[in-house]
Structures are given as structure tokens and as C-alpha cells.
Amino acid sequence: MNTEFLGQPELCKLHGLLIAHLRKSDQPAHTMALLTRIWAEQADFMLQHLDPRWLVSAITTFGDHGQTEVQRRVGHSMNVLFATMKLYESERLYSGFTPDNAFKLKRLASAPLPLNMDRYALVSGGLDVNMLGRLWLDSKKDDVIAPLAHHLLNLINADPGTVFRRFNTLRGRKLRQRAQKQSANDDPEPARAPAKAKSHSWGIVSTIKASPAQIKPFITHHLQLGAEMIDIYLDAPLPNADLARLTHPKVKITNCDRAYWEAMGKPVMEKHQQRQAFNATLAYRSSTLDWLAHIDCDEFIFGEADIISTLSTVPDTNDALIIPPAEEIAQSYDATDLLFRRTYFDAGCDKAIIDALYPTFGTYLRSGFISHTIGKTIARCGVEDVRFGVHLLKKRGIEVKNTQRSGHMTLLHRHAPDWDSFARHLDFRLSKGSYRDRGQARLGLGDIIDILKDEQGADGPRKLFDEVCAARPEVLKVLEEHAMLIRVKSFKALAGLVNE
């Protein structure tokens, strides 16, 4: 013991002696109390001076001798985690691969797992995040064990030689394969004669709760793109004077007041997502257009080719086209260009880019987005038995499969154009919106924000915003190098929203 802690502070040696005594069948009654006091009063010091092996020993000791139920539960759980890691990582060395070297996708063997378990879903699986996330949240319930547990979980997350990081690498490869395959399947866009464009009329339906100043740019932009009809359902009715500012022959506005819902024969639906889907489906079933897009007021369709040309290349067997999103990057108000970030898989990149750009939160945000990555749907009208969901088209309650993800259109999403906007919408998004707890097993964005609030108060989420949302030169450079950055120049309709 003296040799191992040579040159180390005496407190580290005392800590080691306490653990050694606690592994014996008998020890002085005050032994665990003293170890607990060290972690209650000197956690930062111990984390700075002890190597990971002794940190693991400390937390497993809490599992056997913790003074609270949480300490024992977290200690036992972490002990099982580290023991399992040691077993499979040791066995893996016989494969000839080093711990930081992920296997190849093509080497996947087709064989059942023990106990008839399902194989981990490489792209959609949340087992890895859920395991570590639950341990993180559970340890928060005890002030003594929390710093130790959180530090060890961060070490696991940062180490390139763990199964968690290797799965991140494999996930990125898989998504890049999918994106490349989808790109290869997309038909080239031939030049279209103007007369043919008439067979692909399109419009938009949106349920909106916003001011006329926010709605007007949304209308203007999409009319300029060629929308034949914009169907707006006002979730918060506006007075006639405001409605007059939005009047246009190609715009239909419906005030969704109590009289509207009574006429529909329905009570006012509690969730705004339900109201959105209902209104969109109502507009779809009465539409005389060829195509109808269901998007929100802070979303703007964007593409190099005009929309009619893009729609004309969609195979007749496809009922819908999914428009992938690009999330706005927050800048100062005097910025000349608006900047948007594509998902790494839509750009055909590796997930490792996100981990490198956003080292604290990238692991928890699958695409580096704080908003949706699914995209929104523009659907072929006239298909029987279909309904709009918030994102996708559904038939008899099941997502329509004969769709494709567009490689020629993007949905520019002004989800959090600045900190004030992000903070203003935060409570609603946590309770009722896109950050809400949906009962999922994995650690969600709302959980991350709750953790930041608990640890750092009301300004805690600013750490997330500054890392993931704010424009930083070094991040913009990497995004541009990997075709993940969209610059929007002289876009008057979008720019009109900057100061709203």
C-alpha cells in the first residue's frame, strides 16, 4: 500500500486502507463512516488524485457498505456494469482487435443471442444511453455518491475503447450507408416543360399559434415558391384587423375557436399535436391539389430546384415525400446570412463528427439537433384511408412505407434562432412540446435539461444552447467541410423573422 501511493497525498492512502479493511470479513465500526465522510467533504480532491481503478473500487465499496439505499443500489449497479465490461472486453481481445477498433458492418453474424434476446438495434436502439442515463439520474438522488458516479460515467463515455463508443462508430457507418443508398436510388431531376408543372400542384397546411408578423413571412415565402393554396388553422384565433393583414386569394384561414370545434362535433383536443394532426387530415381530405405538405410556422421549404420539378420525379408508387430538416444555428442579429445545420446522416457523414463538435452533449443528441430529425411530409392527395401525423403520413394507424426521403428539398427549421427564443419556449416544450417526457426508456433531451437545471439553476440549459446551438467558427468550418452547413443568402421572408 505504501509503495502504491508513494508521492500521493496521505488522504489517498487512507482511502485505500479503508477499502482494503472493508473487503475483510470484519472491520472497525467507523470504517465506512470515515470513507463516506471523505467523499462527502473531499470528492473533488479525490477525483483529481485517484486513478480510475481506485474510483471503481470506491463505488463498488459503496455497493457493499453504503449508508443509504441509493448508495448501495448505485454501487451494486455500477459494480455489475464494470464487471460485465471487464468480462466482455477481455474476451474481445482474442478477436485480435484493439478496444478502440470497431468491427466491420459486413462481418455481422446471423445467430441468436443467449436467452432468446433480441439483437441490439444499431440505429434506433437506446439501450446504451438508457443504461448510463438511468445510472446518472439514480445517483443524483444521493449527494455523496453522485460526484463519484457521474465522474465514472463521464470516463466511460469519453473512453474510445468501450462498447458504447464503438456502437457510436458503427451507428454512424450504418446511417451513412443508408444515406448513400437512398441517394443512389433517387432519380435525377430532368428539365420539365412549364406545361407539365400543372399536374403537380401543391400546397401547405399548418396549425399555427403566432402573431401576424410571424405568420406573414411563412405565407410570403411559400407563395413565392409556387404554393397554390396555404391552409392555416389558427390555434389561437386572431381579431379581424390582424386577419386582414394575412388576406390573399391563395390563403385560407380558419379560426379554431370553440364554435369551430363544436361544428366539428368534437371537444377541444387537449394536446396541440392532436389538433395539428386533425386539422391537417381535414385539409388533406378536402384538398383539390395534387400534393399537400404539413409543416409548422417556423419551418420553410428550401431547395435548389423548384418544388414542382422535384415532385414530378417522385415515382407514382410513392404516396409521400419526407422533407429532411436543417436546424438553424443561432447568430447575432446583424448576421448577413442565416445558417442551418443538416443531420450527419442526411449529409452522409459519421456520427463521430457530432461527438467531436459537441463533446458534452453530442452523445445524447443523436444528430446534434435539439429539434426533430424525422422531417415533415408532403403527401400525394387522394390516397384512401390515410391521415396526417405531426411528421409522417399514416394509413389505418400505421406509418405509410411507400415514401422516400427527399435529396432535393430541405426544411429549414427556425427552432431556436437565439437564446431568448429558446428560453421563452422552454417550459412549454418541456411540459407539452418536443422536449416532453414520452415515457421512453432512453435518456431524452428533457432529462438532460432537467439535470442542467438541477445542477446549475435556471441558467443551466444555457450550457447546452451555447455548445449545440450557437455559431462557433470552428464548428461552422467542420460543418461546411462535411456538407452539413446551409447558408441562406438574401432570403427576405426568413430574414423578416429574425427580430420577432
N, C-alpha and C positions, 0 to 999 in steps of 0.2 A: 504494500500500500504506500509506504514512504517513497519507494522508487517511482511508482506510477505518478505520483503527484509532486515530484521534485520540481521546484521552481514555481509551483502553483500556489495560490492563496490558501491559507490554512483552512478557510471555510470549505473549500472544495474537498480537502482531505477529510474533514469532519463529516461532510455529506456522504463520502464514500464509505466511511466507517459505519455510519448509521445504517446504510443499505446492507452492508455486509452482516451486521448484527441482526437486522430484521429478516434475513434469509435463514437464520438459525431457528431451531425449534423453540428457543427461549431467549428473551432479551429483556433488559430493564424496562419497566412500565412506561418510562418517559421517552423512549426512543422515537416512536412515531410522532409524538407530540413535538419533539425537537425538529424532526425532519419537516413536519408541517409548518412550523414557525419559520424555518429557513425559506420555504417557498412563499409564505405569506408576506415576509418582510424583505427578502432579497432576491426576488425572482429575476429581475433584470440583470443583476450581478451574476447569478448562476448561469443564466442563458448565455452570457457573454464569455464565461470562462470554462464551462464544461463542454466536452466534445459530445457528439450525438449518441455515442454508445452509453455514456453515463446518463444522458437525458432519457433514453429509453429505459434504462434501469430504474430511474426515478419514477417514471409514470407507471411502470409495472408494479413497483412497490406500493404505490397508491392503490392499485387494484387489490392487493392482498391486505393492506393495513389502513386504507383511507379512513378518515374520521367522519366522513359523511357518506350517504348513499351515492351521491353523484360522483364523489371521488372514486369510490370503489367501482361503480359502473363504468365510468370513462376509463379508468385504469385497466380493468379487465378487457374492455373492448379494444383499447389500443394494444394491449398485450397480444390478443388474438390476431390483430392486424399485422403487427411486426413479426410474430411467429410464422404466420402464413407467408408473408413476404420472404422471410428467410428460407423457408422450405422451397417455394417455387423458384425463387431466384437462384438458389444453389443448384436445383435440378436443371434449370435452364442453361447453366454454364456448360453442361455436357452437350449442348447443341452446337457448340463452337462459336456462338455469338456472344459478344460482349454485352453487358447490361444496357448500354445506350444504343444498341443496334437493333432497330425494329425488324421483324420478319417481313418477307415479301408477301404481297397480297396473293400472288398466284400459287403460293405454297400451302394455302389453306386446305386442310384435310377434311374430308367428309366423313365424320364419325360422331357418334352420340357422346354427350358428356356424361360423367358419372351421375347416378341417381336420376337419370332421365331429365336432367336440367336442360332448358333452352340455351342455345349459344348466345353469348352477349351480342347485342345488335350494334354493329360497329358505328353506324352513322346516327341512329336515333336513340341508342341506349343511354340511360342516365345512371347506371349502377355505380360507376366510378365517382361521379360528382355527388351522388346521393350518399355513398358511404362516408366520404370525407366531410361532406356538408353536415350530415347528422351528428358526427362526432364533434364538429366545430360548435354547432348550436347547443348540443348537450353539455359540453364542457363550460359554456358560458354561464351555466347555472351555478357554478361554484367559483368564487374569486381566487381561490388558492390554486386550483388545478388548471384554470383557464389559460394563463400565460404559457405554461409548460406544454399543454396540449396544442394550443394554437401554433406555437413555435415549431413543434414537431410536424404538424400538418403542413405548415409552410415549407419545411425542409423536404417533405415528401413531394410536394407539388413542384418544387424548384429543381429537384434532382433529375437529370436526364436519363438516369438508369433505372427508373421504376416503370412498372406496367402502366401506370397512369399516363406518363409522358409518351410511352411507346404507342399506346392506343390513340393518343392525340395525333401522332405522326401518321398512323395507319388511317385514321379517320380523314385526315387531310388528303391522303393519296386517293382514298375511295371517292371522296367528293370531287376531286379533280378529274378522276376517270369518268364519273357521271357527267360532269360538265362538258368534257371533251366529246363524249359520246352523243350528248344532246346537240352540241354544236355541229357535229358531223351529220346528224340527222336532219338539221334544219335545211330546208330548200333555199337556194339562192333567190334573191328577190329580183325577178325580171322587171324591166321597164313596163309600165302599164299605160295604155292609152286612156286619156281622160274619160272617154265614154264608158269604159269598163268600171270606173270607180263607183258608178251609181249602184252597182249590185252589192256594194259593201258599205252601206250607210251605217253609221254608228252614233251612239250617244252615251250619256252618263246618268247614273242615278246616285244620289248621295243624301244621307240623312245628316243634317247639319245643325249644330248649336254654336252660332258665331255671330259676330256683328256684320252689318252690310259691308263695311270696309274690308273685312276679311273674306267675305263671300265673293265680292266683285272681281278680284283678281283671278279666283278659281274659275269663274264663269268666262271671263275675258280670254284667259289662256286656252281653254278647251274649245271655245268658239273659233279662235284663230287657227286651231289645229284641224278644224273641219267637223266638229260635232254637229249633228243635225238636230239634236234635242238634249237638253240638260234638265233632268227631272230632280228638283230639290224639295226634300221634305224637311221643314223647319221643326226641329225637336224643341226649340224654344221659339214660339210664334213671335213675329215682328209686327209692329204697327204699320198702317198703310203708308205712312210717309217714308218709312225705310224700304218697304216693298217696292215703292215707286222707283227707287234707285237701282233696283235689280231687274226692272222690266225689260224684256227682249222677246221678240217673236219666237225664238227657239228655246226659251227658258220657261218651264212650268214650275210654279212654286205652290206648295201645299202647306198650309199652317196646320201642324199636328196638335191642335188643341183638343179639349175634351169632346167637342162636337164631332171632330174628325174620328176619334176612336169609337164614339157611340155609333156613328154611321157605319163603321167597320164591324159593329156588333161585338166589340172586344173591350175589355177593360184596358186602361193604360198599362202597357207591359212594364214591369219593374226595371229590367235591365236594358240599357241603351243598345247593347248588342242585339237583343231580341227585336227591338224596334227597327234597328237598321236592316236586319235580315227580312223582316216582314215587309217594310216599305220597298226594299229592293225587289223582292219577289213580286209584289203587287205591280210595280212598274214594268217588270220583265214580262209578265203575262198579258199586259195590255199594250205592249210596245209594237209599233209597226216598222221598227228599224230592223236591220239585219244583225246588228251586234249591239250589246249593252254592257258597259263597264260599271262595276260597283266599287267606288273609291270614296275617300274622305276629303274634307275641305282642305286639309294640309298636304294633299298628295297631288302631284302634277305629272301627267303622262309626258314622256320625253323620248325622242328618238331621232336618228339621222334621217331615216326615211319617213314619208308621211304615213299616217295610220292606215289609210285605205290600201296603199300598196302592201303594207305588212299583212293586213287581214286577207288580202287576195291570195297570199301564198299559203294560208292555212289549209291543210287537207280537208276535203269535205267530210271525212270520217271523224274529225275532231269537233267536239261541241264547245270547247273553250280554249282560251289562251291565257296563261298566267303571266302577268307582268311583274318581273322581279324588282325589288325595291332598291333604292340607294338612299342612305340616311344622311341628312345634312350635317356638315361639320361646322361647329359654332365659330364665328369670327366676330371681329369688331364691326360696328355699323358702317364704317367708312370703306369696307372692302369693296373692290371693284367687281370681283367675280363671286358667285355663290359656289360653294364646294360641297360635293356629295361623295360618300364612300359606298362602293359596291361590296357585296359579300365576297369573301375569298373564294367560295365555290362557284359563284356566278362568273368570277374573273378567272377561274381555273387555277387557283393558287393553293398552296399548302396551308393548313391551319396553323403551322408553326409561325407563320408571319404574324398572326394575331397575337400569339403568346409573346413574341418578341416586341411588338409595338406597344402592347398593353400588359406589362409583366404582372401587375397586381390583379387585374380583373379579367384579363383575356381568357383565362382558363374557364371562368364561369359564364362568359358570354360567348356562345358557340360560334358566332360570326363576328364578334366585335361590335355588335349592334345592341342598342338598348330598346329598340322598337322591333317590329315584326320583320322576319326574314322570308316568310312564305310568299309575300307578294299579294297582289289583288287580281281579280278575274275579269276579263272581258269575254262575255258568253255569246254564242250564236243564239239568236232568238228563234222561238218556235219549237224548241225541244220539249217534248211532253214530260210531265211528272218531275220537273226539276225545280229546285228552289235555290236562291242565293243564300250562302252563309256570309259571314263577315269577310272571309278571304276567298273561299272556294265555292264552286257550284256543287250542289248535292242532288242526287236522284234517289227518292224514297229513303232519305236519311243517310245515304252513303255517298262519299265524295266521288264525283264523276272521274273516271280514269282516262277516258279518251281526250286528254288535254296535252298541251305541250307548253314548256316554259319558253317565253319569247327571248330570242337573242338580239332583237332589233328594237325593242321598246324597253324603257325603264320607268319606274315610278319614283319620281323624286319626292322624298318624304321629309317634310319640314317638322320633324317630331320635336326637336329641342334646338331651335336656332340660336338660343343664348341661355345663359344661366337663369335669368329671371323667368323666362318661359318654362324652363324645366322645373324650377322650384314652385311656380304658380300652379302647375298641373299635377304636382307630385302626390298630394293627398288623394285626389280623385283617382289617379292611376293605381295607387296602392290599394284603395278600397274597392273600386268598381271597374277600373280600366285594365290596361295591358300588363300592369305590374302585380295585379291582384293574386292572392293565393288561390290556385285552382285545384288544390289537393294533390298536386303531383309529388312523386317520390323524390325527384331531384331537387337540388337547391335552386330556387328561382331568383330572378332579379329583385323581386320584392323582399326576399330573405336577405339578400346582400345589402339592400338599402336599410333594412331594419337593423342589421348588425352595425352598419356605419353610424346610424342614429344612436344606438345604444352605447357605442364606444366613444363617439366624438360629438354627440349632441346634434342639434338641428342642422349644423353646417357639415356634418359628416358626409352626406351624399355629394358634397362639392368635390371631394376627393375622386369619386367615381366620374363625375362630369368632367373634371379637368383632365383626367387621364384618357378617357374614352371619347369624349365629345368635342373637346376644344382643338382648334387648329394649332398644331405644333409643327414648325418647319421640318424637323427630322422625320416626323410621321408622314407629312404630306409627300416628302421626297420618296419614301418607300412605297406609299400607295400609288404614286404616279408611275414608278418603275415597274409595278406589277399590274398595271391597267386596272387598278381598283379606284382611281380618282376620276370624278367627272367634274369638269369646270363648266359652269353655265355663264356665258357672257351676254351682256345686253338683253337680259330676259326681263322685260319690263313688268310682266304680270307677276312673276315671282318676286322681283325686287320690291314691288309695291307692298309686300307683306313684311319686309324687314323690320320696320318700325312699329308694327302692330303689336 
